[in-house]
């Protein structure tokens, strides 16, 4: 059960990482979101948090860079 959840999460991270602005931003956001989601809601939270982190990461990085200039 845990192995299939981890493989699903890894596949989702790779898929979402390939469609972003930069791969590093998407994968980093997915990892942070998945870690946070796993702490809050377990395996389901990890999947949802990873997807949300991958989608939101480029805009967060962009705004952070603007704010520090």
N, CA, C and O atoms as a CHARMM CRD file, in Angstrom:
* protein
*
  276
    1    1 UNK  N      0.81800  -1.19500   0.00000 PROA 1      0.00000
    2    1 UNK  CA     0.00000   0.00000   0.00000 PROA 1      0.00000
    3    1 UNK  C      0.85600   1.25000   0.00000 PROA 1      0.00000
    4    1 UNK  O      0.61900   2.17100  -0.78300 PROA 1      0.00000
    5    2 UNK  N      1.86500   1.28900   0.88600 PROA 2      0.00000
    6    2 UNK  CA     2.71400   2.46700   0.96700 PROA 2      0.00000
    7    2 UNK  C      3.55700   2.64000  -0.28600 PROA 2      0.00000
    8    2 UNK  O      3.80100   3.76400  -0.72500 PROA 2      0.00000
    9    3 UNK  N      4.00100   1.52700  -0.86000 PROA 3      0.00000
   10    3 UNK  CA     4.82200   1.60200  -2.06500 PROA 3      0.00000
   11    3 UNK  C      4.01000   2.14000  -3.23300 PROA 3      0.00000
   12    3 UNK  O      4.51900   2.94100  -4.01700 PROA 3      0.00000
   13    4 UNK  N      2.76400   1.71700  -3.36300 PROA 4      0.00000
   14    4 UNK  CA     1.94300   2.21500  -4.46800 PROA 4      0.00000
   15    4 UNK  C      1.62200   3.69700  -4.28100 PROA 4      0.00000
   16    4 UNK  O      1.54500   4.43600  -5.26200 PROA 4      0.00000
   17    5 UNK  N      1.43700   4.13800  -3.05100 PROA 5      0.00000
   18    5 UNK  CA     1.19400   5.55600  -2.78900 PROA 5      0.00000
   19    5 UNK  C      2.42600   6.37900  -3.13100 PROA 5      0.00000
   20    5 UNK  O      2.32100   7.43900  -3.74800 PROA 5      0.00000
   21    6 UNK  N      3.58700   5.89100  -2.73300 PROA 6      0.00000
   22    6 UNK  CA     4.82700   6.60700  -3.04600 PROA 6      0.00000
   23    6 UNK  C      5.09300   6.64300  -4.54200 PROA 6      0.00000
   24    6 UNK  O      5.54500   7.66000  -5.06800 PROA 6      0.00000
   25    7 UNK  N      4.81800   5.54200  -5.22900 PROA 7      0.00000
   26    7 UNK  CA     5.03900   5.53700  -6.67800 PROA 7      0.00000
   27    7 UNK  C      4.04900   6.45400  -7.38100 PROA 7      0.00000
   28    7 UNK  O      4.40100   7.09400  -8.37300 PROA 7      0.00000
   29    8 UNK  N      2.82600   6.52900  -6.89000 PROA 8      0.00000
   30    8 UNK  CA     1.84500   7.45500  -7.44600 PROA 8      0.00000
   31    8 UNK  C      2.28200   8.89400  -7.23000 PROA 8      0.00000
   32    8 UNK  O      2.16400   9.72000  -8.13600 PROA 8      0.00000
   33    9 UNK  N      2.78100   9.20100  -6.05100 PROA 9      0.00000
   34    9 UNK  CA     3.25400  10.53600  -5.74900 PROA 9      0.00000
   35    9 UNK  C      4.45600  10.91100  -6.62100 PROA 9      0.00000
   36    9 UNK  O      4.53400  12.03200  -7.12400 PROA 9      0.00000
   37   10 UNK  N      5.37500   9.99100  -6.79500 PROA 10     0.00000
   38   10 UNK  CA     6.53800  10.24800  -7.64200 PROA 10     0.00000
   39   10 UNK  C      6.13400  10.47400  -9.09600 PROA 10     0.00000
   40   10 UNK  O      6.66500  11.36300  -9.76000 PROA 10     0.00000
   41   11 UNK  N      5.20600   9.67700  -9.58100 PROA 11     0.00000
   42   11 UNK  CA     4.73500   9.85400 -10.96000 PROA 11     0.00000
   43   11 UNK  C      4.02700  11.18800 -11.13400 PROA 11     0.00000
   44   11 UNK  O      4.19700  11.85500 -12.15500 PROA 11     0.00000
   45   12 UNK  N      3.23800  11.57800 -10.14700 PROA 12     0.00000
   46   12 UNK  CA     2.54200  12.86800 -10.22100 PROA 12     0.00000
   47   12 UNK  C      3.53600  14.02200 -10.19600 PROA 12     0.00000
   48   12 UNK  O      3.36700  14.99800 -10.92600 PROA 12     0.00000
   49   13 UNK  N      4.56400  13.92100  -9.37000 PROA 13     0.00000
   50   13 UNK  CA     5.57500  14.97500  -9.30100 PROA 13     0.00000
   51   13 UNK  C      6.32600  15.10800 -10.62200 PROA 13     0.00000
   52   13 UNK  O      6.58700  16.22100 -11.07800 PROA 13     0.00000
   53   14 UNK  N      6.66800  13.99300 -11.22900 PROA 14     0.00000
   54   14 UNK  CA     7.36400  14.04500 -12.51200 PROA 14     0.00000
   55   14 UNK  C      6.48000  14.60200 -13.61200 PROA 14     0.00000
   56   14 UNK  O      6.93700  15.37300 -14.45500 PROA 14     0.00000
   57   15 UNK  N      5.22600  14.21400 -13.60400 PROA 15     0.00000
   58   15 UNK  CA     4.29700  14.71100 -14.61900 PROA 15     0.00000
   59   15 UNK  C      4.08600  16.20100 -14.48200 PROA 15     0.00000
   60   15 UNK  O      4.14400  16.93100 -15.47100 PROA 15     0.00000
   61   16 UNK  N      3.84300  16.65500 -13.27800 PROA 16     0.00000
   62   16 UNK  CA     3.63200  18.08300 -13.05800 PROA 16     0.00000
   63   16 UNK  C      4.91800  18.88000 -13.24800 PROA 16     0.00000
   64   16 UNK  O      4.88100  20.03400 -13.67400 PROA 16     0.00000
   65   17 UNK  N      6.02800  18.27600 -12.94000 PROA 17     0.00000
   66   17 UNK  CA     7.29900  18.95900 -13.11600 PROA 17     0.00000
   67   17 UNK  C      7.64000  19.21200 -14.56600 PROA 17     0.00000
   68   17 UNK  O      8.33400  20.17800 -14.88200 PROA 17     0.00000
   69   18 UNK  N      7.17000  18.37000 -15.43700 PROA 18     0.00000
   70   18 UNK  CA     7.50200  18.51100 -16.85400 PROA 18     0.00000
   71   18 UNK  C      6.69800  19.60900 -17.54600 PROA 18     0.00000
   72   18 UNK  O      7.07200  20.02800 -18.64100 PROA 18     0.00000
   73   19 UNK  N      5.62800  20.08000 -16.95700 PROA 19     0.00000
   74   19 UNK  CA     4.77900  21.04600 -17.63700 PROA 19     0.00000
   75   19 UNK  C      4.89800  22.45500 -17.07900 PROA 19     0.00000
   76   19 UNK  O      4.01200  23.27600 -17.31500 PROA 19     0.00000
   77   20 UNK  N      5.94500  22.75800 -16.35700 PROA 20     0.00000
   78   20 UNK  CA     6.03300  24.04300 -15.68500 PROA 20     0.00000
   79   20 UNK  C      6.98000  25.02200 -16.32200 PROA 20     0.00000
   80   20 UNK  O      7.56500  24.75800 -17.37200 PROA 20     0.00000
   81   21 UNK  N      7.12500  26.17200 -15.66400 PROA 21     0.00000
   82   21 UNK  CA     8.06200  27.18900 -16.10500 PROA 21     0.00000
   83   21 UNK  C      9.47600  26.65100 -16.02500 PROA 21     0.00000
   84   21 UNK  O     10.17800  26.58100 -17.03300 PROA 21     0.00000
   85   22 UNK  N      9.88400  26.28200 -14.86100 PROA 22     0.00000
   86   22 UNK  CA    11.15600  25.59700 -14.70200 PROA 22     0.00000
   87   22 UNK  C     10.91100  24.33700 -13.88200 PROA 22     0.00000
   88   22 UNK  O     10.10000  24.33000 -12.95600 PROA 22     0.00000
   89   23 UNK  N     11.59700  23.31200 -14.22300 PROA 23     0.00000
   90   23 UNK  CA    11.39900  22.02900 -13.56300 PROA 23     0.00000
   91   23 UNK  C     11.76100  22.10800 -12.08800 PROA 23     0.00000
   92   23 UNK  O     11.11000  21.48000 -11.25400 PROA 23     0.00000
   93   24 UNK  N     12.79900  22.87900 -11.76100 PROA 24     0.00000
   94   24 UNK  CA    13.21800  22.97500 -10.37000 PROA 24     0.00000
   95   24 UNK  C     12.13100  23.60300  -9.50900 PROA 24     0.00000
   96   24 UNK  O     11.90300  23.16900  -8.38000 PROA 24     0.00000
   97   25 UNK  N     11.46200  24.61700 -10.03600 PROA 25     0.00000
   98   25 UNK  CA    10.39900  25.27000  -9.27300 PROA 25     0.00000
   99   25 UNK  C      9.23400  24.31300  -9.05200 PROA 25     0.00000
  100   25 UNK  O      8.70200  24.22100  -7.94600 PROA 25     0.00000
  101   26 UNK  N      8.84400  23.61400 -10.08600 PROA 26     0.00000
  102   26 UNK  CA     7.69900  22.70200  -9.96000 PROA 26     0.00000
  103   26 UNK  C      7.99400  21.54400  -9.01100 PROA 26     0.00000
  104   26 UNK  O      7.16800  21.21300  -8.16000 PROA 26     0.00000
  105   27 UNK  N      9.16600  20.92900  -9.15200 PROA 27     0.00000
  106   27 UNK  CA     9.49100  19.78700  -8.30500 PROA 27     0.00000
  107   27 UNK  C      9.70000  20.22900  -6.86200 PROA 27     0.00000
  108   27 UNK  O      9.28100  19.53700  -5.93400 PROA 27     0.00000
  109   28 UNK  N     10.34400  21.37100  -6.67000 PROA 28     0.00000
  110   28 UNK  CA    10.52100  21.89200  -5.31400 PROA 28     0.00000
  111   28 UNK  C      9.19300  22.21900  -4.65500 PROA 28     0.00000
  112   28 UNK  O      8.98700  21.91300  -3.48000 PROA 28     0.00000
  113   29 UNK  N      8.29700  22.83600  -5.40000 PROA 29     0.00000
  114   29 UNK  CA     6.97300  23.14500  -4.86900 PROA 29     0.00000
  115   29 UNK  C      6.16800  21.90300  -4.57300 PROA 29     0.00000
  116   29 UNK  O      5.45300  21.83800  -3.57300 PROA 29     0.00000
  117   30 UNK  N      6.28400  20.91500  -5.44600 PROA 30     0.00000
  118   30 UNK  CA     5.56700  19.65800  -5.22000 PROA 30     0.00000
  119   30 UNK  C      6.09000  18.94700  -3.98400 PROA 30     0.00000
  120   30 UNK  O      5.31300  18.38700  -3.21100 PROA 30     0.00000
  121   31 UNK  N      7.39300  18.96700  -3.79600 PROA 31     0.00000
  122   31 UNK  CA     7.97200  18.30400  -2.61800 PROA 31     0.00000
  123   31 UNK  C      7.55400  19.00400  -1.33100 PROA 31     0.00000
  124   31 UNK  O      7.20400  18.34700  -0.35000 PROA 31     0.00000
  125   32 UNK  N      7.59000  20.33200  -1.33100 PROA 32     0.00000
  126   32 UNK  CA     7.18400  21.07200  -0.13300 PROA 32     0.00000
  127   32 UNK  C      5.69300  20.85900   0.15900 PROA 32     0.00000
  128   32 UNK  O      5.30000  20.65400   1.30700 PROA 32     0.00000
  129   33 UNK  N      4.88000  20.91000  -0.88200 PROA 33     0.00000
  130   33 UNK  CA     3.44600  20.69800  -0.69900 PROA 33     0.00000
  131   33 UNK  C      3.11800  19.29300  -0.24800 PROA 33     0.00000
  132   33 UNK  O      2.24000  19.09200   0.59000 PROA 33     0.00000
  133   34 UNK  N      3.82200  18.31800  -0.80200 PROA 34     0.00000
  134   34 UNK  CA     3.57000  16.93100  -0.41100 PROA 34     0.00000
  135   34 UNK  C      3.97900  16.67800   1.03100 PROA 34     0.00000
  136   34 UNK  O      3.28300  15.97500   1.76400 PROA 34     0.00000
  137   35 UNK  N      5.09600  17.24200   1.43600 PROA 35     0.00000
  138   35 UNK  CA     5.52900  17.07700   2.82600 PROA 35     0.00000
  139   35 UNK  C      4.54700  17.70700   3.80400 PROA 35     0.00000
  140   35 UNK  O      4.20700  17.11300   4.82800 PROA 35     0.00000
  141   36 UNK  N      4.09800  18.90800   3.48100 PROA 36     0.00000
  142   36 UNK  CA     3.13600  19.58500   4.33900 PROA 36     0.00000
  143   36 UNK  C      1.80700  18.84300   4.35900 PROA 36     0.00000
  144   36 UNK  O      1.21300  18.64700   5.42000 PROA 36     0.00000
  145   37 UNK  N      1.34400  18.43200   3.19000 PROA 37     0.00000
  146   37 UNK  CA     0.08400  17.70300   3.11500 PROA 37     0.00000
  147   37 UNK  C      0.12700  16.37900   3.84900 PROA 37     0.00000
  148   37 UNK  O     -0.86300  15.96800   4.45500 PROA 37     0.00000
  149   38 UNK  N      1.27100  15.70900   3.79800 PROA 38     0.00000
  150   38 UNK  CA     1.40300  14.42800   4.50000 PROA 38     0.00000
  151   38 UNK  C      1.33300  14.61900   6.00700 PROA 38     0.00000
  152   38 UNK  O      0.76200  13.79000   6.71500 PROA 38     0.00000
  153   39 UNK  N      1.91300  15.71100   6.50000 PROA 39     0.00000
  154   39 UNK  CA     1.84600  15.97200   7.93900 PROA 39     0.00000
  155   39 UNK  C      0.43100  16.29400   8.39300 PROA 39     0.00000
  156   39 UNK  O      0.02300  15.92500   9.49500 PROA 39     0.00000
  157   40 UNK  N     -0.31500  16.98500   7.53700 PROA 40     0.00000
  158   40 UNK  CA    -1.64800  17.43200   7.93300 PROA 40     0.00000
  159   40 UNK  C     -2.69400  16.34400   7.73000 PROA 40     0.00000
  160   40 UNK  O     -3.50100  16.09100   8.62500 PROA 40     0.00000
  161   41 UNK  N     -2.69500  15.69200   6.56000 PROA 41     0.00000
  162   41 UNK  CA    -3.80300  14.78900   6.23200 PROA 41     0.00000
  163   41 UNK  C     -3.37500  13.41100   5.75700 PROA 41     0.00000
  164   41 UNK  O     -4.19900  12.68100   5.20500 PROA 41     0.00000
  165   42 UNK  N     -2.13700  13.03000   5.94600 PROA 42     0.00000
  166   42 UNK  CA    -1.70100  11.69200   5.56300 PROA 42     0.00000
  167   42 UNK  C     -1.48300  11.55300   4.06300 PROA 42     0.00000
  168   42 UNK  O     -1.16600  12.53500   3.39200 PROA 42     0.00000
  169   43 UNK  N     -1.64900  10.34500   3.52800 PROA 43     0.00000
  170   43 UNK  CA    -1.36100  10.09300   2.11500 PROA 43     0.00000
  171   43 UNK  C     -2.20700  10.92000   1.14100 PROA 43     0.00000
  172   43 UNK  O     -1.70500  11.38300   0.11600 PROA 43     0.00000
  173   44 UNK  N     -3.46900  11.10000   1.45900 PROA 44     0.00000
  174   44 UNK  CA    -4.32200  11.90500   0.58200 PROA 44     0.00000
  175   44 UNK  C     -3.84800  13.35000   0.58100 PROA 44     0.00000
  176   44 UNK  O     -3.81700  13.99400  -0.46800 PROA 44     0.00000
  177   45 UNK  N     -3.48300  13.85600   1.73500 PROA 45     0.00000
  178   45 UNK  CA    -2.95800  15.21400   1.83300 PROA 45     0.00000
  179   45 UNK  C     -1.64800  15.37500   1.09400 PROA 45     0.00000
  180   45 UNK  O     -1.37200  16.44200   0.54700 PROA 45     0.00000
  181   46 UNK  N     -0.83500  14.32900   1.06900 PROA 46     0.00000
  182   46 UNK  CA     0.42700  14.38900   0.34500 PROA 46     0.00000
  183   46 UNK  C      0.19500  14.55000  -1.15300 PROA 46     0.00000
  184   46 UNK  O      0.88000  15.33200  -1.81200 PROA 46     0.00000
  185   47 UNK  N     -0.76000  13.81700  -1.68000 PROA 47     0.00000
  186   47 UNK  CA    -1.05500  13.91900  -3.11700 PROA 47     0.00000
  187   47 UNK  C     -1.62400  15.28800  -3.45200 PROA 47     0.00000
  188   47 UNK  O     -1.19000  15.93200  -4.40800 PROA 47     0.00000
  189   48 UNK  N     -2.59100  15.73100  -2.66600 PROA 48     0.00000
  190   48 UNK  CA    -3.21400  17.03700  -2.92300 PROA 48     0.00000
  191   48 UNK  C     -2.21400  18.16700  -2.69500 PROA 48     0.00000
  192   48 UNK  O     -2.15600  19.10600  -3.48900 PROA 48     0.00000
  193   49 UNK  N     -1.43800  18.09100  -1.63500 PROA 49     0.00000
  194   49 UNK  CA    -0.43200  19.11400  -1.36100 PROA 49     0.00000
  195   49 UNK  C      0.64600  19.15900  -2.42900 PROA 49     0.00000
  196   49 UNK  O      1.11300  20.23700  -2.79600 PROA 49     0.00000
  197   50 UNK  N      1.04600  17.99700  -2.92900 PROA 50     0.00000
  198   50 UNK  CA     2.03500  17.96400  -4.00000 PROA 50     0.00000
  199   50 UNK  C      1.52600  18.60900  -5.27000 PROA 50     0.00000
  200   50 UNK  O      2.25100  19.35600  -5.92700 PROA 50     0.00000
  201   51 UNK  N      0.28900  18.32700  -5.61800 PROA 51     0.00000
  202   51 UNK  CA    -0.29500  18.94100  -6.81400 PROA 51     0.00000
  203   51 UNK  C     -0.43700  20.44600  -6.63800 PROA 51     0.00000
  204   51 UNK  O     -0.10700  21.21300  -7.54200 PROA 51     0.00000
  205   52 UNK  N     -0.92500  20.86600  -5.48500 PROA 52     0.00000
  206   52 UNK  CA    -1.09200  22.30600  -5.24100 PROA 52     0.00000
  207   52 UNK  C      0.25600  23.01300  -5.21100 PROA 52     0.00000
  208   52 UNK  O      0.38400  24.11700  -5.74100 PROA 52     0.00000
  209   53 UNK  N      1.25100  22.40100  -4.60700 PROA 53     0.00000
  210   53 UNK  CA     2.58000  23.00100  -4.56400 PROA 53     0.00000
  211   53 UNK  C      3.20900  23.12500  -5.93900 PROA 53     0.00000
  212   53 UNK  O      3.87100  24.11900  -6.23500 PROA 53     0.00000
  213   54 UNK  N      3.00700  22.13400  -6.76900 PROA 54     0.00000
  214   54 UNK  CA     3.56500  22.18100  -8.11900 PROA 54     0.00000
  215   54 UNK  C      2.89600  23.25400  -8.96600 PROA 54     0.00000
  216   54 UNK  O      3.54600  23.89500  -9.79100 PROA 54     0.00000
  217   55 UNK  N      1.61100  23.44800  -8.76300 PROA 55     0.00000
  218   55 UNK  CA     0.88800  24.45100  -9.54100 PROA 55     0.00000
  219   55 UNK  C      1.22600  25.85500  -9.06100 PROA 55     0.00000
  220   55 UNK  O      1.37200  26.76300  -9.87900 PROA 55     0.00000
  221   56 UNK  N      1.35400  26.05100  -7.76000 PROA 56     0.00000
  222   56 UNK  CA     1.54500  27.38900  -7.20400 PROA 56     0.00000
  223   56 UNK  C      3.00400  27.83500  -7.14700 PROA 56     0.00000
  224   56 UNK  O      3.25900  29.03300  -7.02400 PROA 56     0.00000
  225   57 UNK  N      3.95000  26.93900  -7.23000 PROA 57     0.00000
  226   57 UNK  CA     5.35600  27.27700  -7.01900 PROA 57     0.00000
  227   57 UNK  C      5.88600  28.37500  -7.94000 PROA 57     0.00000
  228   57 UNK  O      6.52300  29.29700  -7.43100 PROA 57     0.00000
  229   58 UNK  N      5.67200  28.34600  -9.25200 PROA 58     0.00000
  230   58 UNK  CA     6.24300  29.39800 -10.09300 PROA 58     0.00000
  231   58 UNK  C      5.73500  30.79500  -9.76100 PROA 58     0.00000
  232   58 UNK  O      6.51200  31.74900  -9.79300 PROA 58     0.00000
  233   59 UNK  N      4.46700  30.94000  -9.44700 PROA 59     0.00000
  234   59 UNK  CA     3.94900  32.26500  -9.11300 PROA 59     0.00000
  235   59 UNK  C      4.48400  32.74400  -7.77000 PROA 59     0.00000
  236   59 UNK  O      4.73100  33.93800  -7.59600 PROA 59     0.00000
  237   60 UNK  N      4.66800  31.83100  -6.81700 PROA 60     0.00000
  238   60 UNK  CA     5.22200  32.21300  -5.52200 PROA 60     0.00000
  239   60 UNK  C      6.66400  32.66600  -5.68200 PROA 60     0.00000
  240   60 UNK  O      7.06500  33.67600  -5.10300 PROA 60     0.00000
  241   61 UNK  N      7.44100  31.93300  -6.45700 PROA 61     0.00000
  242   61 UNK  CA     8.83800  32.30300  -6.68600 PROA 61     0.00000
  243   61 UNK  C      8.91600  33.65100  -7.40000 PROA 61     0.00000
  244   61 UNK  O      9.74100  34.49200  -7.04500 PROA 61     0.00000
  245   62 UNK  N      8.07900  33.85800  -8.38300 PROA 62     0.00000
  246   62 UNK  CA     8.06000  35.11300  -9.13700 PROA 62     0.00000
  247   62 UNK  C      7.75400  36.29400  -8.21700 PROA 62     0.00000
  248   62 UNK  O      8.44400  37.31100  -8.27400 PROA 62     0.00000
  249   63 UNK  N      6.74000  36.17500  -7.38000 PROA 63     0.00000
  250   63 UNK  CA     6.37600  37.25700  -6.45900 PROA 63     0.00000
  251   63 UNK  C      7.44500  37.49700  -5.40400 PROA 63     0.00000
  252   63 UNK  O      7.69200  38.63800  -5.01400 PROA 63     0.00000
  253   64 UNK  N      8.07500  36.43400  -4.94600 PROA 64     0.00000
  254   64 UNK  CA     9.14200  36.59400  -3.95900 PROA 64     0.00000
  255   64 UNK  C     10.32300  37.34300  -4.55700 PROA 64     0.00000
  256   64 UNK  O     10.92700  38.18700  -3.89500 PROA 64     0.00000
  257   65 UNK  N     10.65200  37.04100  -5.79900 PROA 65     0.00000
  258   65 UNK  CA    11.76000  37.74500  -6.45300 PROA 65     0.00000
  259   65 UNK  C     11.43000  39.20400  -6.67100 PROA 65     0.00000
  260   65 UNK  O     12.30500  40.05900  -6.53200 PROA 65     0.00000
  261   66 UNK  N     10.17700  39.51400  -7.01200 PROA 66     0.00000
  262   66 UNK  CA     9.77800  40.91700  -7.17500 PROA 66     0.00000
  263   66 UNK  C      9.85000  41.67000  -5.86200 PROA 66     0.00000
  264   66 UNK  O     10.25800  42.83100  -5.83500 PROA 66     0.00000
  265   67 UNK  N      9.46300  41.03100  -4.78500 PROA 67     0.00000
  266   67 UNK  CA     9.41700  41.69000  -3.49200 PROA 67     0.00000
  267   67 UNK  C     10.82000  41.97500  -2.94700 PROA 67     0.00000
  268   67 UNK  O     11.00000  42.91800  -2.17700 PROA 67     0.00000
  269   68 UNK  N     11.80100  41.18300  -3.33300 PROA 68     0.00000
  270   68 UNK  CA    13.14800  41.38000  -2.80600 PROA 68     0.00000
  271   68 UNK  C     13.98800  42.32100  -3.64700 PROA 68     0.00000
  272   68 UNK  O     15.13100  42.60500  -3.28800 PROA 68     0.00000
  273   69 UNK  N     13.46700  42.80000  -4.73300 PROA 69     0.00000
  274   69 UNK  CA    14.24700  43.73500  -5.57000 PROA 69     0.00000
  275   69 UNK  C     14.18300  45.12400  -5.03400 PROA 69     0.00000
  276   69 UNK  O     14.77800  46.03600  -5.60900 PROA 69     0.00000
